[in-house]
């Protein structure tokens, strides 16, 4: 029984580890895998051991999965990234896709790299 509890606890930790992928393209499939897509600006970055902590200004939320976007604007949140594959730069803008607002993030995409197809997908004009 203790072994089962330990295995379940490790599974939960693995599931909630915040390690988004820096993607080359936002697709409908990637959007369908998250509950929140937001346009964010990195305002500060610090390191705590192997973890990177970013202060983000959430500028805009997007409608995903037939759910209306939250109506909050200019909300500040902190995100901790627990892997080496993603490094965000202070002052840069990104699109961030997460299961929850700032946890269990699945993807990040630099704003400046967005294509016309991605603009249409996110309904940017």
DARA-V833696 format. One record per backbone hydrogen bond with DSSP energy under -0.5 kcal/mol. NH is the residue of the N-H (numbers start at 1). CO is the residue of the C=O. Records with the same first field share a line. If there is no record, write none. Layout:
BEGIN
NH=CO  CO
END
This chain:
BEGIN
5=1
6=2
7=3
8=4
9=5
10=6
11=7
12=8
13=9
14=10
15=11
16=12
17=13  14
19=17  105
21=106
23=21  108
27=25
31=27
32=28
33=29  30
34=31
35=98
36=98
37=62
38=96
39=60
40=38  94
41=57
42=92
43=41  55
44=55
46=53
48=51
51=48
52=81
53=46
54=52  79
55=44
56=54  77
57=41
58=56  75
59=39  57
60=39
62=37
64=67
67=64
74=58  59
75=58
77=56
79=54
81=52  79
82=18  80
91=42
92=89
94=40
95=109
96=38
97=107
98=36  96
99=103  104
100=103
104=16
106=97
107=97
108=21
109=95
111=93
113=110
114=111
119=115
120=116
121=117
122=118
123=120
124=119
END
